[in-house]
Amino acid sequence: MRKLVLILSIVILLAACGSTTPPADDRTIDHFFEAFEASFTLDDIFGDGEPTVDTPFYGMIGAVDGILFYVGGSPISIYRYADVAALERAQSNFDFTADWPTNGRFLLEANNQDVIAFFENIA
């Protein structure tokens, strides 16, 4: 009887530890923007003393949210998708995005290698 209880306990423990459901990605566009703001100097391209933050045409590539700002004079766009599957569908439907870096359900449009490396490591 003790062996049966021990075996059942081990099976239950292994089943609980082996869950394959990934945690929900509750990050937002603001999470990414704030990370960039804390680590990079954002350009004031219009001379009004504030970094320019615009919303790009994110809906055209299937994203649900997006932001555009500038680092070193280069535009940086981050797009948020409903989930990773939606992001993967968009990348297969829009060939020009196929090589753009991703981070969970977020897609980056940028040419600056420092920005790309930073984006890929935002937790």
N, CA, C and O atoms as a printed pandas DataFrame, in Angstrom:
     atom_number atom_name residue_name chain_id  residue_number  x_coord  y_coord  z_coord
0              1         N          MET        A               1    0.819   -1.201    0.000
1              2        CA          MET        A               1    0.000    0.000    0.000
2              3         C          MET        A               1    0.865    1.268    0.000
3              4         O          MET        A               1    0.557    2.242   -0.687
4              5         N          ARG        A               2    1.942    1.238    0.775
5              6        CA          ARG        A               2    2.824    2.394    0.842
6              7         C          ARG        A               2    3.471    2.657   -0.517
7              8         O          ARG        A               2    3.651    3.805   -0.926
8              9         N          LYS        A               3    3.817    1.566   -1.207
9             10        CA          LYS        A               3    4.431    1.726   -2.523
10            11         C          LYS        A               3    3.446    2.357   -3.494
11            12         O          LYS        A               3    3.830    3.201   -4.304
12            13         N          LEU        A               4    2.197    1.963   -3.423
13            14        CA          LEU        A               4    1.169    2.515   -4.313
14            15         C          LEU        A               4    0.983    4.007   -4.046
15            16         O          LEU        A               4    0.895    4.794   -4.989
16            17         N          VAL        A               5    0.922    4.401   -2.791
17            18        CA          VAL        A               5    0.779    5.813   -2.432
18            19         C          VAL        A               5    2.003    6.594   -2.904
19            20         O          VAL        A               5    1.864    7.701   -3.425
20            21         N          LEU        A               6    3.185    6.040   -2.732
21            22        CA          LEU        A               6    4.419    6.699   -3.166
22            23         C          LEU        A               6    4.439    6.859   -4.689
23            24         O          LEU        A               6    4.799    7.922   -5.194
24            25         N          ILE        A               7    4.063    5.831   -5.407
25            26        CA          ILE        A               7    4.029    5.890   -6.873
26            27         C          ILE        A               7    3.010    6.916   -7.346
27            28         O          ILE        A               7    3.306    7.703   -8.245
28            29         N          LEU        A               8    1.816    6.924   -6.759
29            30        CA          LEU        A               8    0.793    7.901   -7.124
30            31         C          LEU        A               8    1.257    9.330   -6.828
31            32         O          LEU        A               8    0.997   10.246   -7.608
32            33         N          SER        A               9    1.936    9.510   -5.715
33            34        CA          SER        A               9    2.446   10.843   -5.365
34            35         C          SER        A               9    3.476   11.316   -6.386
35            36         O          SER        A               9    3.466   12.478   -6.791
36            37         N          ILE        A              10    4.355   10.423   -6.798
37            38        CA          ILE        A              10    5.369   10.776   -7.798
38            39         C          ILE        A              10    4.726   11.105   -9.130
39            40         O          ILE        A              10    5.120   12.071   -9.783
40            41         N          VAL        A              11    3.735   10.313   -9.547
41            42        CA          VAL        A              11    3.041   10.565  -10.807
42            43         C          VAL        A              11    2.337   11.918  -10.777
43            44         O          VAL        A              11    2.409   12.672  -11.748
44            45         N          ILE        A              12    1.667   12.231   -9.687
45            46        CA          ILE        A              12    0.971   13.515   -9.555
46            47         C          ILE        A              12    1.976   14.661   -9.573
47            48         O          ILE        A              12    1.734   15.683  -10.215
48            49         N          LEU        A              13    3.087   14.507   -8.884
49            50        CA          LEU        A              13    4.115   15.540   -8.854
50            51         C          LEU        A              13    4.696   15.767  -10.246
51            52         O          LEU        A              13    4.864   16.912  -10.664
52            53         N          LEU        A              14    5.002   14.701  -10.961
53            54        CA          LEU        A              14    5.549   14.834  -12.308
54            55         C          LEU        A              14    4.539   15.464  -13.263
55            56         O          LEU        A              14    4.909   16.270  -14.117
56            57         N          ALA        A              15    3.282   15.104  -13.122
57            58        CA          ALA        A              15    2.249   15.683  -13.984
58            59         C          ALA        A              15    2.108   17.183  -13.720
59            60         O          ALA        A              15    1.930   17.961  -14.658
60            61         N          ALA        A              16    2.183   17.585  -12.478
61            62        CA          ALA        A              16    2.059   19.006  -12.138
62            63         C          ALA        A              16    3.265   19.800  -12.633
63            64         O          ALA        A              16    3.119   20.944  -13.064
64            65         N          CYS        A              17    4.434   19.211  -12.574
65            66        CA          CYS        A              17    5.649   19.906  -13.012
66            67         C          CYS        A              17    5.798   19.915  -14.526
67            68         O          CYS        A              17    6.529   20.744  -15.069
68            69         N          GLY        A              18    5.125   19.018  -15.207
69            70        CA          GLY        A              18    5.292   18.898  -16.643
70            71         C          GLY        A              18    4.290   19.698  -17.453
71            72         O          GLY        A              18    4.121   19.432  -18.643
72            73         N          SER        A              19    3.629   20.660  -16.855
73            74        CA          SER        A              19    2.650   21.462  -17.578
74            75         C          SER        A              19    3.321   22.197  -18.725
75            76         O          SER        A              19    4.388   22.783  -18.541
76            77         N          THR        A              20    2.712   22.177  -19.908
77            78        CA          THR        A              20    3.297   22.816  -21.081
78            79         C          THR        A              20    2.615   24.129  -21.433
79            80         O          THR        A              20    2.944   24.729  -22.456
80            81         N          THR        A              21    1.695   24.583  -20.631
81            82        CA          THR        A              21    1.017   25.840  -20.905
82            83         C          THR        A              21    1.940   27.002  -20.539
83            84         O          THR        A              21    2.287   27.174  -19.370
84            85         N          PRO        A              22    2.341   27.803  -21.538
85            86        CA          PRO        A              22    3.225   28.925  -21.225
86            87         C          PRO        A              22    2.470   30.005  -20.460
87            88         O          PRO        A              22    1.255   30.137  -20.603
88            89         N          PRO        A              23    3.188   30.776  -19.650
89            90        CA          PRO        A              23    2.509   31.859  -18.929
90            91         C          PRO        A              23    2.006   32.911  -19.910
91            92         O          PRO        A              23    2.583   33.104  -20.980
92            93         N          ALA        A              24    0.939   33.579  -19.537
93            94        CA          ALA        A              24    0.367   34.627  -20.394
94            95         C          ALA        A              24    1.364   35.776  -20.518
95            96         O          ALA        A              24    2.016   36.150  -19.543
96            97         N          ASP        A              25    1.477   36.329  -21.722
97            98        CA          ASP        A              25    2.352   37.463  -21.966
98            99         C          ASP        A              25    1.532   38.723  -21.741
99           100         O          ASP        A              25    0.763   39.136  -22.609
100          101         N          ASP        A              26    1.699   39.335  -20.567
101          102        CA          ASP        A              26    0.904   40.512  -20.225
102          103         C          ASP        A              26    1.660   41.812  -20.467
103          104         O          ASP        A              26    1.235   42.875  -20.014
104          105         N          ARG        A              27    2.795   41.728  -21.191
105          106        CA          ARG        A              27    3.547   42.941  -21.504
106          107         C          ARG        A              27    2.759   43.795  -22.494
107          108         O          ARG        A              27    1.937   43.297  -23.263
108          109         N          THR        A              28    3.038   45.096  -22.448
109          110        CA          THR        A              28    2.352   46.055  -23.314
110          111         C          THR        A              28    3.378   46.814  -24.147
111          112         O          THR        A              28    4.585   46.688  -23.939
112          113         N          ILE        A              29    2.878   47.600  -25.089
113          114        CA          ILE        A              29    3.744   48.483  -25.863
114          115         C          ILE        A              29    4.482   49.434  -24.911
115          116         O          ILE        A              29    5.668   49.702  -25.103
116          117         N          ASP        A              30    3.797   49.936  -23.901
117          118        CA          ASP        A              30    4.420   50.843  -22.933
118          119         C          ASP        A              30    5.601   50.183  -22.223
119          120         O          ASP        A              30    6.600   50.844  -21.940
120          121         N          HIS        A              31    5.493   48.893  -21.934
121          122        CA          HIS        A              31    6.580   48.152  -21.299
122          123         C          HIS        A              31    7.846   48.246  -22.152
123          124         O          HIS        A              31    8.934   48.509  -21.639
124          125         N          PHE        A              32    7.688   48.026  -23.460
125          126        CA          PHE        A              32    8.835   48.091  -24.368
126          127         C          PHE        A              32    9.343   49.523  -24.512
127          128         O          PHE        A              32   10.550   49.760  -24.477
128          129         N          PHE        A              33    8.428   50.479  -24.674
129          130        CA          PHE        A              33    8.831   51.874  -24.829
130          131         C          PHE        A              33    9.595   52.355  -23.599
131          132         O          PHE        A              33   10.623   53.018  -23.735
132          133         N          GLU        A              34    9.113   52.036  -22.417
133          134        CA          GLU        A              34    9.774   52.457  -21.187
134          135         C          GLU        A              34   11.161   51.828  -21.062
135          136         O          GLU        A              34   12.086   52.462  -20.553
136          137         N          ALA        A              35   11.309   50.582  -21.526
137          138        CA          ALA        A              35   12.628   49.940  -21.507
138          139         C          ALA        A              35   13.591   50.690  -22.420
139          140         O          ALA        A              35   14.744   50.914  -22.054
140          141         N          PHE        A              36   13.126   51.079  -23.607
141          142        CA          PHE        A              36   13.967   51.850  -24.520
142          143         C          PHE        A              36   14.276   53.226  -23.944
143          144         O          PHE        A              36   15.408   53.702  -24.022
144          145         N          GLU        A              37   13.270   53.853  -23.371
145          146        CA          GLU        A              37   13.433   55.196  -22.809
146          147         C          GLU        A              37   14.472   55.197  -21.690
147          148         O          GLU        A              37   15.211   56.167  -21.525
148          149         N          ALA        A              38   14.527   54.103  -20.922
149          150        CA          ALA        A              38   15.480   54.010  -19.821
150          151         C          ALA        A              38   16.900   53.706  -20.297
151          152         O          ALA        A              38   17.859   53.971  -19.572
152          153         N          SER        A              39   17.048   53.154  -21.505
153          154        CA          SER        A              39   18.357   52.697  -21.958
154          155         C          SER        A              39   18.933   53.452  -23.155
155          156         O          SER        A              39   20.130   53.346  -23.425
156          157         N          PHE        A              40   18.123   54.195  -23.860
157          158        CA          PHE        A              40   18.569   54.911  -25.053
158          159         C          PHE        A              40   18.159   56.370  -24.957
159          160         O          PHE        A              40   17.224   56.714  -24.233
160          161         N          THR        A              41   18.855   57.222  -25.684
161          162        CA          THR        A              41   18.442   58.610  -25.822
162          163         C          THR        A              41   17.500   58.665  -27.012
163          164         O          THR        A              41   17.902   58.394  -28.143
164          165         N          LEU        A              42   16.260   59.011  -26.760
165          166        CA          LEU        A              42   15.278   59.105  -27.836
166          167         C          LEU        A              42   15.381   60.478  -28.462
167          168         O          LEU        A              42   15.449   61.490  -27.764
168          169         N          ASP        A              43   15.391   60.505  -29.784
169          170        CA          ASP        A              43   15.587   61.755  -30.512
170          171         C          ASP        A              43   14.348   62.632  -30.519
171          172         O          ASP        A              43   13.214   62.157  -30.583
172          173         N          ASP        A              44   14.607   63.914  -30.451
173          174        CA          ASP        A              44   13.583   64.941  -30.610
174          175         C          ASP        A              44   13.719   65.455  -32.040
175          176         O          ASP        A              44   14.420   66.435  -32.291
176          177         N          ILE        A              45   13.042   64.786  -32.978
177          178        CA          ILE        A              45   13.260   65.126  -34.387
178          179         C          ILE        A              45   12.516   66.381  -34.827
179          180         O          ILE        A              45   12.799   66.917  -35.898
180          181         N          PHE        A              46   11.576   66.855  -34.025
181          182        CA          PHE        A              46   10.827   68.044  -34.416
182          183         C          PHE        A              46   11.220   69.283  -33.620
183          184         O          PHE        A              46   10.644   70.351  -33.828
184          185         N          GLY        A              47   12.190   69.163  -32.710
185          186        CA          GLY        A              47   12.722   70.319  -32.006
186          187         C          GLY        A              47   11.827   70.917  -30.941
187          188         O          GLY        A              47   12.016   72.076  -30.573
188          189         N          ASP        A              48   10.858   70.170  -30.432
189          190        CA          ASP        A              48    9.969   70.731  -29.412
190          191         C          ASP        A              48   10.351   70.298  -27.997
191          192         O          ASP        A              48    9.616   70.564  -27.046
192          193         N          GLY        A              49   11.494   69.634  -27.857
193          194        CA          GLY        A              49   11.966   69.249  -26.532
194          195         C          GLY        A              49   11.478   67.897  -26.043
195          196         O          GLY        A              49   11.894   67.449  -24.975
196          197         N          GLU        A              50   10.631   67.252  -26.775
197          198        CA          GLU        A              50   10.107   65.954  -26.374
198          199         C          GLU        A              50   10.365   64.929  -27.473
199          200         O          GLU        A              50   10.301   65.266  -28.655
200          201         N          PRO        A              51   10.656   63.680  -27.101
201          202        CA          PRO        A              51   10.784   62.649  -28.131
202          203         C          PRO        A              51    9.465   62.495  -28.882
203          204         O          PRO        A              51    8.385   62.641  -28.309
204          205         N          THR        A              52    9.571   62.204  -30.147
205          206        CA          THR        A              52    8.376   62.015  -30.955
206          207         C          THR        A              52    7.892   60.583  -30.806
207          208         O          THR        A              52    8.649   59.642  -31.046
208          209         N          VAL        A              53    6.655   60.416  -30.419
209          210        CA          VAL        A              53    6.058   59.096  -30.314
210          211         C          VAL        A              53    4.782   59.132  -31.152
211          212         O          VAL        A              53    3.852   59.882  -30.855
212          213         N          ASP        A              54    4.751   58.330  -32.177
213          214        CA          ASP        A              54    3.595   58.257  -33.058
214          215         C          ASP        A              54    3.116   56.822  -33.146
215          216         O          ASP        A              54    3.882   55.892  -32.894
216          217         N          THR        A              55    1.884   56.639  -33.494
217          218        CA          THR        A              55    1.353   55.311  -33.722
218          219         C          THR        A              55    1.456   55.012  -35.208
219          220         O          THR        A              55    0.864   55.720  -36.022
220          221         N          PRO        A              56    2.207   53.962  -35.577
221          222        CA          PRO        A              56    2.322   53.611  -36.993
222          223         C          PRO        A              56    1.053   52.923  -37.480
223          224         O          PRO        A              56    0.128   52.679  -36.705
224          225         N          PHE        A              57    1.024   52.626  -38.732
225          226        CA          PHE        A              57   -0.136   51.954  -39.313
226          227         C          PHE        A              57   -0.077   50.465  -39.012
227          228         O          PHE        A              57    0.034   49.643  -39.922
228          229         N          TYR        A              58   -0.151   50.124  -37.737
229          230        CA          TYR        A              58    0.013   48.743  -37.304
230          231         C          TYR        A              58   -1.080   47.813  -37.815
231          232         O          TYR        A              58   -0.825   46.630  -38.037
232          233         N          GLY        A              59   -2.282   48.324  -38.005
233          234        CA          GLY        A              59   -3.378   47.488  -38.470
234          235         C          GLY        A              59   -3.161   46.929  -39.862
235          236         O          GLY        A              59   -3.725   45.895  -40.218
236          237         N          MET        A              60   -2.344   47.611  -40.648
237          238        CA          MET        A              60   -2.096   47.156  -42.014
238          239         C          MET        A              60   -1.330   45.838  -42.054
239          240         O          MET        A              60   -1.387   45.123  -43.055
240          241         N          ILE        A              61   -0.620   45.508  -40.989
241          242        CA          ILE        A              61    0.095   44.230  -40.959
242          243         C          ILE        A              61   -0.462   43.303  -39.868
243          244         O          ILE        A              61    0.231   42.407  -39.386
244          245         N          GLY        A              62   -1.710   43.534  -39.496
245          246        CA          GLY        A              62   -2.409   42.621  -38.599
246          247         C          GLY        A              62   -2.134   42.780  -37.122
247          248         O          GLY        A              62   -2.592   41.958  -36.329
248          249         N          ALA        A              63   -1.406   43.803  -36.723
249          250        CA          ALA        A              63   -1.115   44.010  -35.305
250          251         C          ALA        A              63   -2.303   44.686  -34.622
251          252         O          ALA        A              63   -3.130   45.322  -35.276
252          253         N          VAL        A              64   -2.374   44.541  -33.312
253          254        CA          VAL        A              64   -3.450   45.177  -32.552
254          255         C          VAL        A              64   -3.009   46.484  -31.901
255          256         O          VAL        A              64   -3.840   47.248  -31.411
256          257         N          ASP        A              65   -1.694   46.741  -31.896
257          258        CA          ASP        A              65   -1.177   47.970  -31.304
258          259         C          ASP        A              65    0.220   48.200  -31.865
259          260         O          ASP        A              65    0.861   47.267  -32.349
260          261         N          GLY        A              66    0.685   49.431  -31.800
261          262        CA          GLY        A              66    2.020   49.727  -32.284
262          263         C          GLY        A              66    2.480   51.094  -31.837
263          264         O          GLY        A              66    1.677   51.941  -31.446
264          265         N          ILE        A              67    3.798   51.302  -31.899
265          266        CA          ILE        A              67    4.380   52.582  -31.524
266          267         C          ILE        A              67    5.573   52.852  -32.438
267          268         O          ILE        A              67    6.271   51.932  -32.865
268          269         N          LEU        A              68    5.785   54.110  -32.721
269          270        CA          LEU        A              68    6.919   54.554  -33.530
270          271         C          LEU        A              68    7.646   55.647  -32.767
271          272         O          LEU        A              68    7.034   56.627  -32.343
272          273         N          PHE        A              69    8.962   55.478  -32.592
273          274        CA          PHE        A              69    9.787   56.509  -31.974
274          275         C          PHE        A              69   11.154   56.460  -32.642
275          276         O          PHE        A              69   11.388   55.610  -33.502
276          277         N          TYR        A              70   12.051   57.349  -32.265
277          278        CA          TYR        A              70   13.334   57.480  -32.950
278          279         C          TYR        A              70   14.499   57.329  -31.989
279          280         O          TYR        A              70   14.493   57.896  -30.896
280          281         N          VAL        A              71   15.503   56.559  -32.403
281          282        CA          VAL        A              71   16.746   56.391  -31.664
282          283         C          VAL        A              71   17.875   56.658  -32.651
283          284         O          VAL        A              71   17.964   55.999  -33.687
284          285         N          GLY        A              72   18.738   57.621  -32.335
285          286        CA          GLY        A              72   19.844   57.938  -33.220
286          287         C          GLY        A              72   19.395   58.367  -34.605
287          288         O          GLY        A              72   20.092   58.116  -35.588
288          289         N          GLY        A              73   18.242   59.007  -34.693
289          290        CA          GLY        A              73   17.705   59.461  -35.973
290          291         C          GLY        A              73   17.025   58.375  -36.778
291          292         O          GLY        A              73   16.475   58.652  -37.844
292          293         N          SER        A              74   17.051   57.146  -36.295
293          294        CA          SER        A              74   16.435   56.027  -37.006
294          295         C          SER        A              74   15.064   55.697  -36.419
295          296         O          SER        A              74   14.907   55.655  -35.198
296          297         N          PRO        A              75   14.080   55.465  -37.274
297          298        CA          PRO        A              75   12.762   55.099  -36.761
298          299         C          PRO        A              75   12.771   53.692  -36.183
299          300         O          PRO        A              75   13.387   52.777  -36.729
300          301         N          ILE        A              76   12.076   53.547  -35.070
301          302        CA          ILE        A              76   11.921   52.266  -34.390
302          303         C          ILE        A              76   10.420   52.033  -34.240
303          304         O          ILE        A              76    9.727   52.830  -33.608
304          305         N          SER        A              77    9.924   50.954  -34.812
305          306        CA          SER        A              77    8.507   50.616  -34.673
306          307         C          SER        A              77    8.388   49.279  -33.965
307          308         O          SER        A              77    9.088   48.321  -34.294
308          309         N          ILE        A              78    7.499   49.227  -32.994
309          310        CA          ILE        A              78    7.212   47.986  -32.278
310          311         C          ILE        A              78    5.721   47.719  -32.452
311          312         O          ILE        A              78    4.885   48.594  -32.227
312          313         N          TYR        A              79    5.408   46.500  -32.855
313          314        CA          TYR        A              79    4.018   46.096  -33.092
314          315         C          TYR        A              79    3.645   44.980  -32.124
315          316         O          TYR        A              79    4.434   44.064  -31.893
316          317         N          ARG        A              80    2.429   45.058  -31.554
317          318        CA          ARG        A              80    1.925   44.021  -30.648
318          319         C          ARG        A              80    0.826   43.246  -31.345
319          320         O          ARG        A              80   -0.072   43.831  -31.951
320          321         N          TYR        A              81    0.899   41.937  -31.258
321          322        CA          TYR        A              81   -0.111   41.050  -31.835
322          323         C          TYR        A              81   -0.918   40.402  -30.717
323          324         O          TYR        A              81   -0.485   40.374  -29.565
324          325         N          ALA        A              82   -2.067   39.892  -31.055
325          326        CA          ALA        A              82   -2.937   39.273  -30.055
326          327         C          ALA        A              82   -2.230   38.101  -29.374
327          328         O          ALA        A              82   -2.394   37.888  -28.173
328          329         N          ASP        A              83   -1.458   37.355  -30.129
329          330        CA          ASP        A              83   -0.699   36.232  -29.589
330          331         C          ASP        A              83    0.390   35.858  -30.580
331          332         O          ASP        A              83    0.482   36.437  -31.662
332          333         N          VAL        A              84    1.208   34.895  -30.208
333          334        CA          VAL        A              84    2.332   34.487  -31.055
334          335         C          VAL        A              84    1.837   33.918  -32.382
335          336         O          VAL        A              84    2.456   34.141  -33.423
336          337         N          ALA        A              85    0.724   33.184  -32.352
337          338        CA          ALA        A              85    0.185   32.604  -33.584
338          339         C          ALA        A              85   -0.222   33.702  -34.571
339          340         O          ALA        A              85    0.008   33.568  -35.773
340          341         N          ALA        A              86   -0.819   34.778  -34.076
341          342        CA          ALA        A              86   -1.204   35.900  -34.945
342          343         C          ALA        A              86    0.034   36.579  -35.529
343          344         O          ALA        A              86    0.030   36.979  -36.693
344          345         N          LEU        A              87    1.074   36.708  -34.741
345          346        CA          LEU        A              87    2.336   37.276  -35.217
346          347         C          LEU        A              87    2.941   36.400  -36.310
347          348         O          LEU        A              87    3.391   36.910  -37.336
348          349         N          GLU        A              88    2.954   35.093  -36.097
349          350        CA          GLU        A              88    3.503   34.180  -37.099
350          351         C          GLU        A              88    2.696   34.219  -38.395
351          352         O          GLU        A              88    3.266   34.162  -39.485
352          353         N          ARG        A              89    1.367   34.317  -38.277
353          354        CA          ARG        A              89    0.525   34.443  -39.486
354          355         C          ARG        A              89    0.857   35.721  -40.237
355          356         O          ARG        A              89    0.973   35.713  -41.462
356          357         N          ALA        A              90    1.009   36.813  -39.513
357          358        CA          ALA        A              90    1.329   38.094  -40.154
358          359         C          ALA        A              90    2.672   38.011  -40.863
359          360         O          ALA        A              90    2.816   38.502  -41.983
360          361         N          GLN        A              91    3.657   37.392  -40.220
361          362        CA          GLN        A              91    4.960   37.289  -40.855
362          363         C          GLN        A              91    4.921   36.400  -42.098
363          364         O          GLN        A              91    5.697   36.613  -43.030
364          365         N          SER        A              92    4.043   35.424  -42.125
365          366        CA          SER        A              92    3.940   34.600  -43.334
366          367         C          SER        A              92    3.118   35.307  -44.412
367          368         O          SER        A              92    3.331   35.069  -45.600
368          369         N          ASN        A              93    2.185   36.168  -44.015
369          370        CA          ASN        A              93    1.362   36.902  -44.984
370          371         C          ASN        A              93    2.064   38.134  -45.551
371          372         O          ASN        A              93    1.783   38.541  -46.679
372          373         N          PHE        A              94    2.963   38.724  -44.791
373          374        CA          PHE        A              94    3.663   39.940  -45.205
374          375         C          PHE        A              94    5.157   39.620  -45.269
375          376         O          PHE        A              94    5.877   39.745  -44.278
376          377         N          ASP        A              95    5.602   39.209  -46.444
377          378        CA          ASP        A              95    6.976   38.737  -46.627
378          379         C          ASP        A              95    8.024   39.719  -46.116
379          380         O          ASP        A              95    9.064   39.295  -45.612
380          381         N          PHE        A              96    7.777   41.012  -46.235
381          382        CA          PHE        A              96    8.777   41.997  -45.825
382          383         C          PHE        A              96    9.035   41.969  -44.325
383          384         O          PHE        A              96   10.039   42.517  -43.869
384          385         N          THR        A              97    8.153   41.343  -43.541
385          386        CA          THR        A              97    8.352   41.259  -42.092
386          387         C          THR        A              97    8.988   39.939  -41.659
387          388         O          THR        A              97    9.265   39.747  -40.475
388          389         N          ALA        A              98    9.218   39.039  -42.595
389          390        CA          ALA        A              98    9.682   37.688  -42.262
390          391         C          ALA        A              98   10.974   37.680  -41.446
391          392         O          ALA        A              98   11.141   36.821  -40.580
392          393         N          ASP        A              99   11.880   38.603  -41.698
393          394        CA          ASP        A              99   13.161   38.629  -40.999
394          395         C          ASP        A              99   13.217   39.629  -39.848
395          396         O          ASP        A              99   14.257   39.782  -39.207
396          397         N          TRP        A             100   12.110   40.303  -39.586
397          398        CA          TRP        A             100   12.101   41.256  -38.482
398          399         C          TRP        A             100   12.178   40.502  -37.155
399          400         O          TRP        A             100   11.575   39.438  -37.019
400          401         N          PRO        A             101   12.905   41.032  -36.184
401          402        CA          PRO        A             101   13.037   40.376  -34.886
402          403         C          PRO        A             101   11.712   40.339  -34.125
403          404         O          PRO        A             101   10.880   41.237  -34.246
404          405         N          THR        A             102   11.542   39.278  -33.341
405          406        CA          THR        A             102   10.357   39.130  -32.501
406          407         C          THR        A             102   10.781   38.909  -31.056
407          408         O          THR        A             102   11.904   38.502  -30.760
408          409         N          ASN        A             103    9.840   39.191  -30.179
409          410        CA          ASN        A             103   10.016   38.950  -28.747
410          411         C          ASN        A             103    8.627   38.611  -28.226
411          412         O          ASN        A             103    7.826   39.506  -27.955
412          413         N          GLY        A             104    8.340   37.331  -28.085
413          414        CA          GLY        A             104    6.991   36.916  -27.709
414          415         C          GLY        A             104    6.020   37.293  -28.805
415          416         O          GLY        A             104    6.182   36.879  -29.953
416          417         N          ARG        A             105    5.012   38.075  -28.462
417          418        CA          ARG        A             105    4.005   38.501  -29.443
418          419         C          ARG        A             105    4.282   39.894  -30.008
419          420         O          ARG        A             105    3.387   40.535  -30.558
420          421         N          PHE        A             106    5.529   40.360  -29.870
421          422        CA          PHE        A             106    5.934   41.676  -30.339
422          423         C          PHE        A             106    6.898   41.558  -31.514
423          424         O          PHE        A             106    7.735   40.656  -31.562
424          425         N          LEU        A             107    6.764   42.485  -32.462
425          426        CA          LEU        A             107    7.568   42.516  -33.687
426          427         C          LEU        A             107    8.265   43.867  -33.769
427          428         O          LEU        A             107    7.658   44.901  -33.490
428          429         N          LEU        A             108    9.537   43.860  -34.152
429          430        CA          LEU        A             108   10.329   45.084  -34.235
430          431         C          LEU        A             108   10.667   45.397  -35.678
431          432         O          LEU        A             108   11.086   44.522  -36.436
432          433         N          GLU        A             109   10.479   46.661  -36.053
433          434        CA          GLU        A             109   10.931   47.162  -37.346
434          435         C          GLU        A             109   12.027   48.176  -37.054
435          436         O          GLU        A             109   11.752   49.287  -36.599
436          437         N          ALA        A             110   13.284   47.782  -37.322
437          438        CA          ALA        A             110   14.424   48.653  -37.051
438          439         C          ALA        A             110   15.637   48.139  -37.814
439          440         O          ALA        A             110   15.714   46.962  -38.167
440          441         N          ASN        A             111   16.592   49.049  -38.066
441          442        CA          ASN        A             111   17.836   48.675  -38.735
442          443         C          ASN        A             111   19.045   48.743  -37.806
443          444         O          ASN        A             111   20.106   48.218  -38.144
444          445         N          ASN        A             112   18.910   49.367  -36.665
445          446        CA          ASN        A             112   20.002   49.567  -35.725
446          447         C          ASN        A             112   20.256   48.264  -34.954
447          448         O          ASN        A             112   19.373   47.785  -34.243
448          449         N          GLN        A             113   21.463   47.689  -35.095
449          450        CA          GLN        A             113   21.780   46.405  -34.464
450          451         C          GLN        A             113   21.754   46.470  -32.936
451          452         O          GLN        A             113   21.393   45.489  -32.286
452          453         N          ASP        A             114   22.132   47.613  -32.354
453          454        CA          ASP        A             114   22.060   47.757  -30.898
454          455         C          ASP        A             114   20.607   47.720  -30.427
455          456         O          ASP        A             114   20.288   47.109  -29.406
456          457         N          VAL        A             115   19.744   48.374  -31.177
457          458        CA          VAL        A             115   18.314   48.383  -30.858
458          459         C          VAL        A             115   17.745   46.974  -30.982
459          460         O          VAL        A             115   16.976   46.536  -30.126
460          461         N          ILE        A             116   18.116   46.272  -32.032
461          462        CA          ILE        A             116   17.613   44.910  -32.243
462          463         C          ILE        A             116   18.044   44.001  -31.103
463          464         O          ILE        A             116   17.222   43.264  -30.559
464          465         N          ALA        A             117   19.322   44.043  -30.733
465          466        CA          ALA        A             117   19.817   43.213  -29.636
466          467         C          ALA        A             117   19.107   43.554  -28.333
467          468         O          ALA        A             117   18.754   42.659  -27.566
468          469         N          PHE        A             118   18.896   44.839  -28.079
469          470        CA          PHE        A             118   18.202   45.273  -26.867
470          471         C          PHE        A             118   16.776   44.743  -26.861
471          472         O          PHE        A             118   16.329   44.178  -25.862
472          473         N          PHE        A             119   16.058   44.919  -27.966
473          474        CA          PHE        A             119   14.665   44.473  -28.084
474          475         C          PHE        A             119   14.541   42.967  -27.816
475          476         O          PHE        A             119   13.649   42.534  -27.086
476          477         N          GLU        A             120   15.421   42.194  -28.399
477          478        CA          GLU        A             120   15.330   40.735  -28.262
478          479         C          GLU        A             120   15.537   40.278  -26.836
479          480         O          GLU        A             120   15.144   39.166  -26.484
480          481         N          ASN        A             121   16.151   41.117  -25.998
481          482        CA          ASN        A             121   16.430   40.730  -24.610
482          483         C          ASN        A             121   15.509   41.372  -23.588
483          484         O          ASN        A             121   15.708   41.180  -22.388
484          485         N          ILE        A             122   14.509   42.128  -24.020
485          486        CA          ILE        A             122   13.561   42.713  -23.066
486          487         C          ILE        A             122   12.699   41.590  -22.500
487          488         O          ILE        A             122   12.060   40.843  -23.240
488          489         N          ALA        A             123   12.696   41.489  -21.201
489          490        CA          ALA        A             123   11.901   40.442  -20.539
490          491         C          ALA        A             123   10.569   40.980  -20.090
491          492         O          ALA        A             123    9.768   40.243  -19.515
